[in-house]
């Protein structure tokens, strides 16, 4: 009999019930006004969900990371870690939508789709069965297809939704292909049994095993924004409602990494594949192409989109060296949590700018520090944290990532070069981050202050406290990351 542990069930129950009820309430009320009513209900559901996950950690009711289980879903620290990161992003998205959705139609459907997509993201992190993981993946993806094109009268939004849907459908088909090959080889869809089957695989079936791992990398690489699977990302991020861009950039990307760690990294270790070099090359390509492309952008949204691609490369450094350095995987998880806050904060700042000033072009940001001081400060802190400037939280996660690459140098001669590439790319990113900050504070002299949305201010204040507070005193987050990180070694066997 399959048993599903309490934490995922509670999250599904809370978010699922509210997500289903919101449209029903809208029909009963027979009105399109009072958009904030639905936002408050969705916000409350998300707060209760993240509070429950935090309560489970505080009371030590969650087991250490158990990447293998006979159940389809396991209630472990790894899943809980990603659940917290993705619920934070969903909260940012909901709060940032308070003002943005005030003049839009169908608010109940909008917030319902956010909640349903959040369920999918959380379930991806908890899944230990390939079929369950795929169902969760689609539950995460399908609502976002509608959300990206939610502003139906905007041609740019429609174009973004079409591109996102086509690439998303392709990635889902690739994942299904990988699952079918895996099931054909091992006779199981349970991740633990699959990895066990791979460890005793007949040599004649190795090419098929390699193909299945490649399919998973390609399929999950779409959501992670890895090169060369990133082409959809800038157009989609620019054309989406800015609040939904927050959900995509800071939320669904994390689900891709959760699935990759569960399947690809462990499969690579058990198959004894020397794919670490391939992942290392992919990491360097992703971070470099992302940063170089970002420098050439004139739109703040597109610049942050390419920055998001670059950060996928940083996170991939830890995955590349994970079989040889636990510090590398810890750095990846640390960067994932920080990135959820940093990138979420940046795109919510963009939401505030669009809502208030209706601009995203960098030339229009002159004097933003005087016009919207709190939003500008939040955007500045997030950009400096993304660059890894001390004493912000982003500095420590990058130090851990690059330290993991150096630590793996005794087993992988090329691993220190990953650290060097990461440092150089971080320095390169300061070029365009600094350009934005210069426009906001050192250009424009006649601008007058405007009223900033209170919901945007709330997100900025929380994020500043998080990034500065855990930058000055990172020990609690580091211990949290260490507890949530699965133990992987080159000699691992399930």
N, C-alpha and C positions, 0 to 999 in steps of 0.2 A: 504493500500500500504506500502511495506517495504522500509524504508529509511536507508541507511548506511552512517554514519558520515564521515567527510572529511579525517581525519588522516589515518584510515586504508585503505581507497580507494587510497590515494596518495601513501602509501607504496606499496600496491598491484600493482598499475600502474607502479611505477618506477622500482621496483625489478622484477616484472613479465615481463615487456617489455624488459628490459635488459637481463633477464634470457632466454627469447625466442630468442632474436636477436643474442646473442653470437654464438650459433652453426651455425646460418645462415651466419654470417660474416665469420666464419671458412670455411664453404663450398665455399663461394664466393672467399675468398683469396687463397684457395687450397694450404695451407701450414701448416706445423706442428711447424714451428719455431716461434720466437717472442712470447713466452709464456707470457711475462710480459705485452704485449698489452692487453690481455684479463683480466689480473689481475687488471690493471689500470682502465679499464671500470667498472668492478665489484666493485672495491673500491670506485670509484666516485659515483656509484648508492647508495651504502650503506651510504656514507658520506652525500649525499643529503637527504636521508631518515631520518637519525638521526637528521640532522640539522632542518628538517621540524618539527619533533616531539618536539625538543627543542624549536623551535620558537613558537609552539602552547602553550607550558607551559609558556614561558616568557611573551607572550601576553595574558595569562589567557583565552585562547580560549577553554580550556579543562575543562569539568565539574568535580566536585569531584566524587569520586568512586561511580558508580551507578551499583551495582551488578545485578540489575534486569532491564530489558527493554523489550518493546514489539518488538523491532527489533532483528534481529539475531546477530547484532554486535553493540556495544555501544562504543562511543568515550569518554572514561572517563580516569581519572587520573590513575586508577589501570592498565588499559591496556597500557596506555602510559608509565608508569613506567617499566613494563615488556618489552615493545617494545624497550626502551632505553637500558636496560640490555642486551637483546638478539642481538640487532644491534651492540653493542660494541663487543660482542663475535664474531659475523660474520665479523666485521672489523678486529679483531685480526687474525681470521682464514685466511682471504684473504691476509692480509699483510704478515703473516708468511709463506704463500705459495709462495711468490715471488721467493725465492731461491729454496725452496723444489721442486716446479713444473718445474724448469728450464730444467731439463733433462727428464721430463715425457711426455708421449703422451696425446693427447686429452685435452689440457688445457681449451678449450672453454666449453666442456661438464662439466669439473670439476667445473669451476666457476659458470656455469649455475645451476648446482645442488645445490651449496651452496646458491645461491640467492633464488631458489625455496623453499629450506628447511627453509630459514629464513622467507619467507612469511608465511609458515605454523606455525612457532613458534610465530610470531607476532599475527596471527589471533587467535591462541588458547587463548591468553591473552585478546583479544577484544571480544571473542564470548560469547553470552548470550543465545544461543540455542544449545541443545545437538547435533543435526544433524550437525550444522555448526561447532561445536567444534570437532566432529569426523572427518569431512572432512578436517579441518585444521590440526588435529592430523596426519592424513594419509599423507597430503601434506608435513608435517614436516618429517615424518618417512621414506617414500619411497625413497626420494633422498639420505638419509643417509645410507640406505642399500647398494646402489650402491657405495657411497663414501667410506664406510668402506672397501670394496673389490676392490677399484679402482686400486691398484697395482696388476694386474691380475696374474703376474708371481711369486708373493710371496705367498707360501703356507700358511704362518701364517696369511696373510691378508685375504685369501680365507676362512680359518677356522673361523676367527673372523667374517667375513661377514655372514657366514652360521649360526653361533650361534646367532648373533644379529638378523638376519631375523626370525629365528624360534621363539625366545622369543618375538620379536616384533609382529609377527603375532598372537601369543597366547594372548598377552596383548590387541591387537586390538579386538580380538574375545571376550574377557572378557568384554571390554568396551561396545561393541555392545550389548552383553547380558544384561548388566546393563541398557543400554538405552531402550531396548525392554521391560524390566520389568517396568521401570519407566513410559514409555508411556502407557503400559497396565493398570497401576494403576491410572494414573492421566489424560490420554487422551491428553497429550500435551508434546512437547519437549522443549518448552520455559522454561528456568531455573527458572524464576520468578513464572510462573504458576505451575511448578512442585513443587517448595518449598511451594507455597500456598496450593496446593493439599495435600502435606504431612502434613501440619499443621492441616488439618481437616480430617485426614485419619481415616477410619473405623478401629477399633482395630483388626478385623479379617485379615486385609491386612498388619498389621505391620510386620509380618515375611518376606513378600515379599519386603517391603521397606528396611528392614535391609539387605536383600540379595543384593538389588540393590546398596546400599551404600558400602557394602563389595566388590562388583564387581568393583566399581569405585576406591576404595582404592587399590585393587590388580592391576587393569589395569594401573592406573597412577603411582602406586608404582614401576612398572617396570622401567619407565623412570627416576624416582627420585632416583633409586638405593637403595630403602629401603630393609632392611632385612625382610623376606627371599626371596625377589625378585631380589637379587643382583648378582646371580651366573654368569650371562652372562658378567658382567661389566669388571672384570679384564682382561679376555682373549680378549675381544673386544677392550678395550683401548690399550692393548699391541700390538695387531695385526694390528690395524688401522694405516693409515698414521698419523703421530703425529699431523698434522694440523687438521685433522678430529677428532682426539681425543679431541682437544680443543673445537670443535663445540659440541661434545656429552657431555663432562664433564661440560662445563660452559654454554652451550646454551639449549640443549633439556631438561636437568634436570629442568631448570627454567620453561619451558612450563608445565612440570608435576606438579610443585607447583602452577602455575597459575590456572590450571584446578582444582586442589584439593581445593584451596581456594574458587573458584567459586561454586563448587558443594558440595564437601564432608563436609567441615567445616560448611557451611550454612545449609546443610541438617541435619547435626548432631545437630545443635542448634535448628532448627525448630521441628525436630522429638523429641526433648527433650531426646536425647539418652545420656547415660552416657558412651560415647566412649572416653571421654577425658583420662581416665585411660589407655585404650587400646592403644591410640596414644602415651601416655607417656611411656608405656612399650616398644612400638615399637621404640621410639626415643632413649631410653637407649640402647636397643639391637643393633640398627643400629650404633650408635656412638662408642660403645664399641667393637663390632665385627670388625668394620672398622679399628679402631686404633690398636687393637691387631694384626690383620692380616697384617697391614702395616709394623709393626715392623719386621716381619719375611721375608720381601721381599728383594731380591737382585737386582731387576730391578727397575730403577727409575720410569718407566712408570707404573708398577704394584703397586709400593708404592703409587704413586699419585692417582691411581685408587681407592685403598682402603681408602685413605685419603678423596676422593670425597664421598665415601659411608658414612664415619664418619660425614662429614659436612651435609649430608642429615639428619642425626640424630639431629644435632644442630638446623637446620631450623625447624624440626618437633616439637621441644620443644615449639616454639611460637604458632604453630597451635594447639597443645594439650591444651594449656591454653587460647586460644583466646576467648572462650565464657566468660571468667572471668577476662581477662586482655587485654586491648587494647595495652598495652606496649609490650605484648608478640608477637602479630601479627606484630606490627611495627618492632620489633626486627627481625622477620622472613624476612620481606621485605628488611630490611637494610642488613641482612646477605646475602640475595639472590643477591643484587646489588654488594656488596663487593666480594662475591664468584665468580661472573662473571669475575671480574677483576683479583682477586688473582689466581684463578685456570686457567683462560685463560692465564695469564702471565706465570705461571709455565709450562704449556704445550707448549707454544710458545718457552720458554727457552729450553725445551726438543727438540723441532724442530730444534733450532739452533745448539744444541749439536750433534744431529743425522746428520744434513746436513754437519756440519764441521768436526766432529770427527768420526761419524758412530759408536757411543757407547751409551749404556743406562745402562750397568751394573755399580752398585755403586762403585765397585773396580776400574773402569776405570775413575772415576771422580777425582782422585787424582790430585791436582794442577790445577784444573779448574779455580781457582781464578787468576792464573797467565797466563793461556793459553787463556781464554776468560773472561777477567775481568768484562766487562759490563753485559754479559749474566749471569755470576756467581753472580754478585751483584743483578741483577733483580730476579734471582731464590731465593737468600737468603731473599730479602725483601718479596717476595711472601710467602715463607715458614713461616717466622716470623709473617706475617700478618694472615696467616691461623691459626697459633697457638694462635693468640689474644694477641701478645706482644705489649705493648704501646711503642711509641705513634702512631702506625700504625692504619689505618682505621678499620682493623679487630677487634681491641680491643673494639671499641665502639659498634659495632653490637653485639658482644658477651655479653658485659655489658648490653645492652638493652634486649637481649634474656633472660639472667639469671635474670635480674631485673623483667621481666615480670613473670617468674616462681615464684619468691619470692612474687610478688604483688598478685598472685592468691592464695597464701597460706592461706588466710582467708576463701576461699571457698573450696579449695582442699587441704586436709591435706598432700598429697604426692607431691604437686607441688614444694616445696622447695628442695625436693630430686632430682628433675630434674636439678635444678641449681647446686647442689652439684656434680651430675654425670657429668654435662657439664664442670665444673671447673676441675674435676679430669681427664676427658678425654682430655681436652686441655693441661694439664700438661703432660699426657702420650704421646700426639702427639709430644711434644718437644723432646722426646727421638729419634725418627727417623728423625725429621727435623734437629735436632742438629747433627745427624750422617752424614747427607748429607753435612751440612755446614762444619763440621770438615774435611771431605774428600776433599772438594774444597779448603780450606784455610790452613789447618795444616798438610797435608800429601802431599808427592811428592815435590821434590826440584829441579829437573833438567828440568822441563817443560818450553818450550818457547812459547811466545805469538803467536797466529795464527790470521788470519784475520776473523773477525766476520761479518756475513751477516748484511748489513745496515738495512734491513727490520726488523730483529730481534732486533737490537739496538733501532729502532724507537718505537717498542712495549714496550721494557723494560723501556725506558725513560718516555713514557706516563704513564705507570703503576706505576712507582716509584713516579712520581709527584702526581698521584691520591692518592695512598695509604699513602704517607707521608703527602701531603698537607691536605687531608681531615681527616687525623689522628690528625694533629696538630690543625686544625680548622674544626671540623665536623658539625658545625651548619647548613650550607646550605643543606647538605645531610639529616640531621635529619629532617629539615622542609619539604624537598621534600618527604621523607618517610611518615611523618605524613599526608601530603596532599593526598598521594596516598593510604593510608591504609583505607580499608572499615570499617565502624562502625559495630561491631558485639558485641552483649551482650547475656547473657543467657536468657534474656526475649525478644529477637528479634522476631518480626513477620513481614513478608513482607507486 
